[in-house]
Amino acid sequence: MSSPQAPGPAAPELRIRPVEAADLGQVIAIDAEVTGLEKTDYWYELFHRYGGGRSRQRLFLIAETGDDIQGFIIGEVRDWEFGSAPCGWVFGLNVRPSARLAGVGARMLEAVCDGFRHAGVTKVRTLLARDNSLVLSFFRSQGMMAAPFIPLEMDLD
Ligand SMILES: CC(C)(COP(=O)(O)OP(=O)(O)OC[C@H]1O[C@@H](n2cnc3c(N)ncnc32)[C@H](O)[C@@H]1OP(=O)(O)O)[C@@H](O)C(=O)NCCC(=O)NCCS
C-alpha cells in the first residue's frame, strides 16, 4: 500500500489591500500587458488621488499573493453625479492574464463593494464597452444588471 504524499508548501494566500507607492511598478506592468500601453504618468496621478487607503470615498485596491500583484480595482463614491443618489462606481479593473479564472476579480469586486458599504452607499455601478463581452460576463456573473442610463457622446473637433 502506498503511503499518503506529504503536503507540499501551501500556496500563498490571496490578500486584498489598498495600493501603495511601491506597488505601482507591477500595476503599470499589468496594465501595459493588457492594454499594450505603458501609462506611467497616468498611474502616478491616479495613485495620488486614490491610493494609500486614506479616503473612504476613493478606493484603489490590489490583490496579491506573496510579493506578486495579481490585479487591481479602482472605484469611488460619487455624490449626485448624473442626477443619481450617491453610489459607488467601479471604473478600473484588471487581473493579470496568468491569474485569471481563479476568483481574483470576484474577490476584488467584493472588497471594493465592502468599501462602498462602509462609505454608506447601497448601490454600485460601472460602465463598459458594449462589445467587451469578457468584462460584461464578469460583472453579470457578480449580479450586476443593465442600469437605467444611456451613455451619450459627440466629436469635439
Ligand atoms: C474581467 C476580469 C477582471 C475577470 O477576472 P477573473 O479574476 O478572471 O474573474 P473571476 O475568476 O473572479 O471570475 C468570476 C466570474 O466571472 C465570469 N468570467 C470571468 N472570466 C470569464 C471569461 N473569460 N469568460 C466568461 N466568463 C468569465 C465567470 O462567470 C466567473 O465565474 P466562474 O469562474 O465561476 O465561471 C479579467 O478577465 C480582466 O482583467 N479582464 C480585462 C479587464 C479589462 O479589460 N480592463 C480594462 C477596462 S476597466
The ligand as an SDF file (V2000), in Angstrom:
LIG
                    3D

 48 50  0  0  0  0  0  0  0  0999 V2000
  -12.8360   40.5210  -16.2080 C   0  0  0  0  0  0  0  0  0  0  0  0
  -11.7050   40.0820  -15.2650 C   0  0  0  0  0  0  0  0  0  0  0  0
  -11.4630   41.1880  -14.2340 C   0  0  0  0  0  0  0  0  0  0  0  0
  -12.1590   38.7870  -14.5500 C   0  0  0  0  0  0  0  0  0  0  0  0
  -11.1880   38.4680  -13.5860 O   0  0  0  0  0  0  0  0  0  0  0  0
  -11.0020   36.9500  -13.0660 P   0  0  0  0  0  0  0  0  0  0  0  0
  -10.1530   37.0010  -11.8530 O   0  0  0  0  0  0  0  0  0  0  0  0
  -10.5680   36.0880  -14.1750 O   0  0  0  0  0  0  0  0  0  0  0  0
  -12.5210   36.6140  -12.7070 O   0  0  0  0  0  0  0  0  0  0  0  0
  -13.0390   35.5000  -11.6750 P   0  0  0  0  0  0  0  0  0  0  0  0
  -12.1350   34.3170  -11.7190 O   0  0  0  0  0  0  0  0  0  0  0  0
  -13.2790   36.1460  -10.3630 O   0  0  0  0  0  0  0  0  0  0  0  0
  -14.4060   35.1050  -12.3780 O   0  0  0  0  0  0  0  0  0  0  0  0
  -15.6630   35.3550  -11.8110 C   0  0  0  0  0  0  0  0  0  0  0  0
  -16.7250   35.0100  -12.8440 C   0  0  0  0  0  0  0  0  0  0  0  0
  -16.6270   35.9010  -13.9670 O   0  0  0  0  0  0  0  0  0  0  0  0
  -17.0210   35.2040  -15.1660 C   0  0  0  0  0  0  0  0  0  0  0  0
  -15.8660   35.1780  -16.0830 N   0  0  0  0  0  0  0  0  0  0  0  0
  -14.5790   35.5030  -15.7960 C   0  0  0  0  0  0  0  0  0  0  0  0
  -13.8200   35.3370  -16.8990 N   0  0  0  0  0  0  0  0  0  0  0  0
  -14.6210   34.8860  -17.8690 C   0  0  0  0  0  0  0  0  0  0  0  0
  -14.4190   34.5040  -19.2300 C   0  0  0  0  0  0  0  0  0  0  0  0
  -13.1840   34.5410  -19.7940 N   0  0  0  0  0  0  0  0  0  0  0  0
  -15.4840   34.0940  -19.9560 N   0  0  0  0  0  0  0  0  0  0  0  0
  -16.7160   34.0220  -19.4110 C   0  0  0  0  0  0  0  0  0  0  0  0
  -16.9670   34.3420  -18.1030 N   0  0  0  0  0  0  0  0  0  0  0  0
  -15.9420   34.7830  -17.3570 C   0  0  0  0  0  0  0  0  0  0  0  0
  -17.3720   33.7840  -14.7520 C   0  0  0  0  0  0  0  0  0  0  0  0
  -18.7580   33.7100  -14.5120 O   0  0  0  0  0  0  0  0  0  0  0  0
  -16.5990   33.6390  -13.4440 C   0  0  0  0  0  0  0  0  0  0  0  0
  -17.1830   32.6980  -12.5650 O   0  0  0  0  0  0  0  0  0  0  0  0
  -16.7950   31.1370  -12.7020 P   0  0  0  0  0  0  0  0  0  0  0  0
  -15.2900   31.0990  -12.6500 O   0  0  0  0  0  0  0  0  0  0  0  0
  -17.4640   30.5320  -11.5250 O   0  0  0  0  0  0  0  0  0  0  0  0
  -17.3270   30.6960  -14.0250 O   0  0  0  0  0  0  0  0  0  0  0  0
  -10.3950   39.7720  -16.0610 C   0  0  0  0  0  0  0  0  0  0  0  0
  -10.6810   38.8710  -17.1000 O   0  0  0  0  0  0  0  0  0  0  0  0
   -9.7640   41.0060  -16.6620 C   0  0  0  0  0  0  0  0  0  0  0  0
   -9.0000   41.7150  -16.0020 O   0  0  0  0  0  0  0  0  0  0  0  0
  -10.0870   41.2940  -17.9140 N   0  0  0  0  0  0  0  0  0  0  0  0
   -9.6130   42.5070  -18.5770 C   0  0  0  0  0  0  0  0  0  0  0  0
  -10.3070   43.6740  -17.9600 C   0  0  0  0  0  0  0  0  0  0  0  0
  -10.2450   44.8980  -18.7860 C   0  0  0  0  0  0  0  0  0  0  0  0
  -10.4710   44.8710  -19.9950 O   0  0  0  0  0  0  0  0  0  0  0  0
   -9.9710   46.0080  -18.1070 N   0  0  0  0  0  0  0  0  0  0  0  0
   -9.9460   47.2750  -18.7610 C   0  0  0  0  0  0  0  0  0  0  0  0
  -11.2510   48.0160  -18.5470 C   0  0  0  0  0  0  0  0  0  0  0  0
  -11.5130   48.5090  -16.8540 S   0  0  0  0  0  0  0  0  0  0  0  0
  1  2  1  0
  2  3  1  0
  2  4  1  0
  2 36  1  0
  4  5  1  0
  5  6  1  0
  6  7  2  0
  6  8  1  0
  6  9  1  0
  9 10  1  0
 10 11  2  0
 10 12  1  0
 10 13  1  0
 13 14  1  0
 14 15  1  0
 15 16  1  0
 15 30  1  0
 16 17  1  0
 17 18  1  0
 17 28  1  0
 18 19  1  0
 18 27  1  0
 19 20  2  0
 20 21  1  0
 21 22  1  0
 21 27  2  0
 22 23  1  0
 22 24  2  0
 24 25  1  0
 25 26  2  0
 26 27  1  0
 28 29  1  0
 28 30  1  0
 30 31  1  0
 31 32  1  0
 32 33  2  0
 32 34  1  0
 32 35  1  0
 36 37  1  0
 36 38  1  0
 38 39  2  0
 38 40  1  0
 40 41  1  0
 41 42  1  0
 42 43  1  0
 43 44  2  0
 43 45  1  0
 45 46  1  0
 46 47  1  0
 47 48  1  0
M  END
$$$$
